[in-house]
Amino acid sequence: MTRSRKSAKAAGQRFETAIADYLATHVDDRIERRRLNGSKDRGDITGLKIHGMRTVIECKDYAGRFEIKPWLDEAAIARDNDDADIALVAAKRRGTAKPGEQVVFMTLDDFIALITGVRPEGGPS
């Protein structure tokens, strides 16, 4: 069954809310789903800090194959628009609706920043 634009949007909003609520419960209760901000995307999830570094999350509930490069590119734009330090993509795994079983994609520079608290010099902005 093919999704309509309306049903895809609703599924995306449910996924964003589930991820934000799960993170708020297990990490920091200030994490929440971001409301739409107009033309400058600033990520779907806000309020997450890792080593004091602001982190944005783009959420993807997509029925097809993972589209990692465009999703990471979108997350990087959101990171820059939000003046954040780290960008992540949370993607829906087929076959499970449990938030803790979803997958996260990031660049190696974002992974280094997440682990060390310092974004590598010369890495992509």
C-alpha positions, 0 to 999 in steps of 0.5 A, spaced: 500 500 500 502 506 497 502 512 502 499 518 501 502 525 502 498 526 508 499 519 511 506 519 510 506 526 514 502 523 520 507 517 520 513 522 520 510 526 526 508 520 530 515 517 529 518 524 531 514 524 537 516 517 539 523 519 538 523 525 542 519 522 548 524 516 548 530 521 549 526 525 554 525 519 558 532 516 558 536 522 557 534 529 559 526 531 560 528 538 556 528 534 549 522 535 545 520 535 538 521 541 534 515 545 531 516 547 524 520 553 523 519 556 516 524 555 510 530 554 515 530 547 517 533 546 524 532 539 525 526 535 528 528 534 535 531 539 540 534 540 547 539 534 546 546 536 549 552 531 548 558 534 552 555 540 552 554 541 545 548 542 542 545 536 537 540 536 532 536 530 530 533 529 523 528 523 524 526 519 518 520 514 517 521 512 510 518 506 507 523 505 502 531 503 502 535 508 507 537 514 503 543 515 508 547 521 504 541 525 503 539 524 510 546 526 512 546 532 508 539 534 510 542 533 518 548 537 516 544 543 514 539 543 520 546 543 524 548 549 521 541 553 521 541 551 528 548 553 530 549 546 533 555 542 534 553 535 532 547 532 527 544 525 527 539 522 523 534 517 527 531 512 522 525 507 522 527 500 522 522 496 519 519 491 523 519 494 530 516 500 532 520 500 539 523 507 539 530 504 542 530 499 536 531 504 531 537 506 528 542 512 528 546 515 522 552 520 523 558 522 520 565 520 523 566 527 524 559 527 528 561 521 532 568 524 534 565 530 537 560 525 540 565 521 543 570 527 545 566 533 546 570 536 540 569 537 533 575 535 528 578 541 525 578 541 517 572 536 518 565 538 514 561 544 517 
